[in-house]
Amino acid sequence: MNTHKKKWLLLAPIGLVLVGAGLSMAIDAGSVKANSGNWFWYGTAALIIFNSGLCIFGTAIIEKVKSLK
């Protein structure tokens, strides 16, 4: 199996899980904010996780394109 395909198979699910987790956390942070809770650091962590997931998934797409060559 191509090394680029192996990287794609590893990175794509990790990226998708992080995107989903970050988005869920961001929605939860919004709920905490609506209830006048302490939301800032939780929301910041949510955005970091979400953006990390996007970066990892973007890298997975690059690896998939490289595996097609």
N, C-alpha and C positions, 0 to 999 in steps of 0.2 A: 504494500500500500504506500502511496505517495506521502512524504512527510508533511506536505502542505495540507493534504486531506486529513491526516491525523490531527494536526493543529486545529483545523476547522471543526472537526468532530469534538474536540475538547473545548474550544473557546466559545462556540456558538451557544451551547446550553448554559454555560456559566454566565455569559453576557445576558441571556434572556432572563435567567433567574435573578440576577442583580437588578436589571431594569424593573422587573415586576416587584421585587422587594422594595426598591427605592421609591417606586410610585406608590405602593401601599403605605409605606412609612410617611411619605409626604402628605397623603390624604389624611392619615391619622394625625399628623402634626397640625394640619388645618383644623381638624376637629378639636384638638386640645386648645388651639388658639381661640376658637369660637367659645369655648367654655372658660376663658380667661385663665388658662393654665400656663405653665412654663414650657414653651414650645420651641424657643429659638435654637438651642443646641440639637434637639431632636430633629427639627426641620433641616438644619444644616447637614447633619449626618445623612438624612434621607436624600438630599440633593447630591451629596458626594457619592453615595452608593448608586443612585440613578445614573449619574454621569459616568461613573466607572463602568457600569454595565453597557452604556452606549459605546464607550471607547473599546471595550473588549469585544463587543459584537461587531463593531466596525473592523477591528483587526481580523475577526473570523471571516468576514466577507472578503477582505483582501486575500486571506489564505485560500479561500474557496476559488477565487478568480485565478490565483497562481496555480492551483491544482488542475485547472482545466487546460493549461498550456502543455 
